[in-house]
């Protein structure tokens, strides 16, 4: 019977299953004590818990789990941003493992078997600006555009005072090690929403040896 359940779960391409979906699958096979069966599936390693009511199917058929999709699923609404997004776009040289997302809800963090997923609060007016739905094979996830990710990085960096072209360059080049060529086609409307437009505009065409 568990083989049949495993096959049913394998049909879910995202590999992420909420409680209602899992309950429906188990009821299809006439299970009555749903919570007990879920615990049994966890003990067998067929599913892993991300948080209460949210699971990952861990069958050997499904060994590639999207951290981006997990990040979107753990807390909604949210979008991926900051260092993870900057690394995703190749704006910074570091490989970033832990995913940081932005939400209109309270700041929160989840420690899972797939890594740490952190969420920072932002006001509702800034949330919807500069978001991108990224298509990856058979699933999609919500991520900041490169401009928004950089604006979020500046916005959430404590004690950072950006009031001149020189200070912005120091932060971008010395602190973040951003390739300025990547900013040549940045969207001014997104940057203007964060009130950084004057300093960013002055960087246009800047070349650093």
N, C-alpha and C positions, 0 to 999 in steps of 0.2 A: 504493500500500500504506500509506503514512504517513497518508493521509486516513482509511483504515479504522481505523488505530490511534488517530488523533485522535478519531474517533467513539466508539470503545470507552472511551477515557479520559473523554469527555464524559458518559458514563453515571454516573460516580462523582460524586455530588452535592456531596460535601465538597471536591472538587478536589485532595485530598491522597491520594497513592498511595504505598504502601510497596513495597519491592523485590519481595516475593513476588507481589503483585498485578500489578505491571508485568511481571514475568517470565512469569506465566501468560498474560497478554495477548499477549506477543511469541511465546511458544511456540505459541499458537493459530494464529498466522500463519507458523508453521514457521521462525522465526528460531532459529539455533543459537548464534551468538556474541552472547549476550544483553548482556553488558557493553559490547561495541562498539556495539550498536544503541542502548543507553541513552545513550551518549556522543553518538551521532549525533542523537538526539532533543533532547538538551540544546543542541547546536550549532544546531539548527534553531529553537530557541525554543519547542518544543512542551511541554517540561517544564523546570522549574528545580529545582535541588537545594537542599533545606533543610538536610540533613545527610546523612551516609553512609546510604544505604538508604531515604531518605525524600524524596519529590518533590512538586512542585505542578504540576498541569496548567495551562498558561498559554494555552490556546486563547482566541481572541477571544470565543468563546461563553461562556467562564467567566472574566469579568473582575472578578468580585467574590470576593475571597478573605477568609475569616474569620480575622482575627488571633487571635481567641479559640480557634478550633479548631486553628490552628497551634501556639499555646502549649500546649494539651493534648496535642498529638501529638508534639512535639519531645522531651518527657521525661515518662515515666509511672512512678509516679503523680504527678500534680500538679494544682493548682487555681489559678485566677487570683485575685489578691488585691491588697492594698496600694493604692497610688495609682490604678492602673488600675481596680480594682473600685470604689473610692470615687468616682471620676469616672463610672463606668458607672451607678452608682445616683444620681448627682447630689448626693452628699453634699459634694463639694468643687467649687468653680467652675472649676478648671482642666481643660482638655482634655489628657488624658494619652495620649501616642503609644506609648511603649515599654511592653510588657507584662511585669509582674513576677508570677511564680507562686511557689507554695510546694510543696515536695516533701520526702519523707522521705529522698531521696538526697542526694548531695553538692551543694553550691552550684555553679552552672554558668551560663554565658551563651552564647547563640548569636547571631551577627550574620548576618542574612539580607537578601535583597532586600526583605523585607516588614517589616523593622525589627529591633530588638534584643529578644531574649527572655531575661529573666534569671530564675534560679531560686534561691530561698533555702531553706536546710534548716531543718526544724522537727522536733521530737521526735515519735515515732509516736503518743504519747498525745493530742497536740493536733490531729494531722492531720485525723481524720475528723469533728471537731465543726463543725457549722454550715456544711455544704456544700450547694450548690444546683445541680441540673441545669437549665440554662437552655435552653429550646427556641427556636430561631431558624430559622424556615422548615423546611428539610429537613435540618438537623443540630442537634446539641446540644453543649453544652460545660459543663465543671464550673467553678464560680466560688464564691467565698466569699459568704455572706450579708453584708449590710451590717454587722451586728454583728461578725462574724468578721473582715471586712476591716479594720474600725477597731481591733479588738483586735490583729490582726497588725501594723498600723501602729505602735501603741504598743509592742508586743513587740519589733519590729525597729528602732526608733529608738534610736540609740546615745546613751548618757549621759542618757537621759530618766528623771527621777525623778518619778513620780506618786504622791504620798502625801496629797494633800488635794484638796478640791473646787476651791479657787482655782487650783491648778496644773493640774488637768485642764481647767478652763475656759480658762485661758490657752493651753494646747496646742490645744484644739479650735477656739477662736475666733480666736486671734491667729496661730497657726502653720498650722493646716489650713483655717481659715475655714469650719468646718462649721456648717450651719444646725441649731441644737439642736432645732427642731421635728421634724426627721427622726429624732430619737432617741426620740421619745415612746413608740413601740411596740416598743422593742428587746427582744430575748430575753435575759432575765437568766441563763438556764441557760448560754448560750454565753459570756457575759461572766464568769460565775462560774468557768468552766473555766480562764480565764486569770488568775483571782484579782484581777480589777479590780472586783468587784461592789460593794464598799462605796463606792468613789468614784463609780462610775457611778450607783448608786442615789440618792446625794445630789444628783445633777443633775436628777432627775425633777421636772418642773414649773418648772425654772429658766427665766426669761425675761430676755433681755438686750436692752436698748434700744440 
